Amino acid sequence: MSENQLLEGVFEIVREHYRNRANRELPIRTWRTPEELAEILDVAVGSEGVGVDQMLNSINAYLSECVKTQHPHFLQPLWGGLSEAGLAGEIATVLSNTSIYTWEIAPAATIVEKEMIASLGVLTGWGQVDGTFTSGGSNSNMLALLLARDKVIPNAMKEGVDGTKLAVFVSAESHYSLLMSAHVLGIGMDGVIKVETDEMGRMKPAMLRTEIEKIKGSGRRPFCVVATAGTTVRGAFDSIDELADVCQDENLWLHVDAALGAPCLFSERFKHLMSGIERADSLTWDPHKLMGVPLTCSALLTPHLGALNNTCSYIKSAHYLFHEPGEEYDLGRKSLQCGRRVDALKLWIEWKSCGTSGWSKRVDEYVDLAIELEQLVNENPSLQLMTERMFTNVCLRHKGSPDGGDVNLFNEKLRQKMVRDGRFMVSIAKIGNDTVLRPVICNPAIDSQSLKSFIEEICKIGDQLIKGDDMGSRVQSH
Ligand SMILES: Cc1ncc(COP(=O)(O)O)c(C=O)c1O
């Protein structure tokens, strides 16, 4: 292999794929069987290495077969797109190939991460902030619950959970990572109390008080409330202020899972959605969601200086890693990870590129697009808006056949056909017993044209299903 031949080839392939990333004429994905895909990728590895051409073919095939998450019709998860600045930051991260645990080994990364924690923290109004980047919103939530648990059972790190049964109160529409956290932290899923939500998907503060009273009688000890700012399905924002009142009265830790919604803090128009955030004890913020920073990039922030170091103080046994006494500059001293990517770097480069005003503009534009989509749904007699929109999630469904039938199944089949046709990707979810389509505006490639085409596509497939009369069959898994 001549010097850099592989790298030069890869750069050429990357350029080509990046150029085509927002070409709406190309499919988002081509539906294949697992066997077909394995063959296309030439997936098997052998005892001998292969040549550069074969490696480049495999890389090209991989990129060609991936779902095009930067496509203007990609409306599926709570993230999407890839900016040039984000990609540049990611490339620099990979090239530096460092692990951000000590100042000694990652000095520049340390400065960058500290700056990003401080910059995000400014928006919380806490005055002082500590934090760390984690492997994603799920782990940020888990770390927050760990801080809260260590506050009520300070000896848990040394002695283990002492038999106290704990209870954490979450919205009935909160993310499943809170169940995972309860599992990992020894709280157990029965200790996650799901509090009823209102018609817009927000936790009912009065019900929270009722549930707390109920649980006290059951022998579990309340220790934490999790407010969600931007729920996964509806994009609903719990009233942080009202939940903070409850936490204050009951002396409970208030964590805000704003993995999706935190960027509203950049916007003069929408920061009111998180009013009361200055009263929270911790906050999950995923720049890899609405801010479009490449996956993964998530931060856990807290105003309690020293809490993270305290919870992670078992690292003092790692004599092979932490040599200097520098608590403040060895960021591994406040992380659950040992080896850790420098995820703050791509956020920093994006932030440099767009400035704080750029984030604010992006939030406003996304919400405006969501409002546009909401209007298109409301104007269309075949469609139904399934919940009032609060942010960038729009929950809708096709009303199905005028002759009646199972509307949930109709929408499942509609979505399946849409995704397999490869022109649009959107997720499906439940609100109560209703199946809804949940497009989210979290991708800078989405524009008004995407939304109009999306509505046309739903109606076209809906018509085909009504005419085709194949509603009796079940949705297939492959
Ligand atoms: C509200 C909320 N919190 C947390 C998460 C978990 O984030 P991650 O996928 O980064 O683990 C999600 C993911 O969609 C979410 O919607």
The ligand as an SDF file (V2000), in Angstrom:
LIG
                    3D

 16 16  0  0  0  0  0  0  0  0999 V2000
  -36.3210   12.9000   26.8240 C   0  0  0  0  0  0  0  0  0  0  0  0
  -35.1600   12.0110   26.5330 C   0  0  0  0  0  0  0  0  0  0  0  0
  -34.2480   11.7870   27.4840 N   0  0  0  0  0  0  0  0  0  0  0  0
  -33.1930   10.9910   27.3020 C   0  0  0  0  0  0  0  0  0  0  0  0
  -33.0030   10.3560   26.0930 C   0  0  0  0  0  0  0  0  0  0  0  0
  -31.8290    9.4400   25.9210 C   0  0  0  0  0  0  0  0  0  0  0  0
  -30.8610   10.0420   25.1350 O   0  0  0  0  0  0  0  0  0  0  0  0
  -29.7100    9.1640   24.4290 P   0  0  0  0  0  0  0  0  0  0  0  0
  -30.3550    8.5480   23.2400 O   0  0  0  0  0  0  0  0  0  0  0  0
  -28.6810   10.1830   24.0880 O   0  0  0  0  0  0  0  0  0  0  0  0
  -29.2390    8.1680   25.4160 O   0  0  0  0  0  0  0  0  0  0  0  0
  -33.9180   10.5550   25.0570 C   0  0  0  0  0  0  0  0  0  0  0  0
  -33.7190    9.8970   23.7670 C   0  0  0  0  0  0  0  0  0  0  0  0
  -34.4580   10.0400   22.8540 O   0  0  0  0  0  0  0  0  0  0  0  0
  -35.0310   11.3930   25.2920 C   0  0  0  0  0  0  0  0  0  0  0  0
  -35.9570   11.5800   24.3600 O   0  0  0  0  0  0  0  0  0  0  0  0
  1  2  1  0
  2  3  1  0
  2 15  2  0
  3  4  2  0
  4  5  1  0
  5  6  1  0
  5 12  2  0
  6  7  1  0
  7  8  1  0
  8  9  2  0
  8 10  1  0
  8 11  1  0
 12 13  1  0
 12 15  1  0
 13 14  2  0
 15 16  1  0
M  END
$$$$
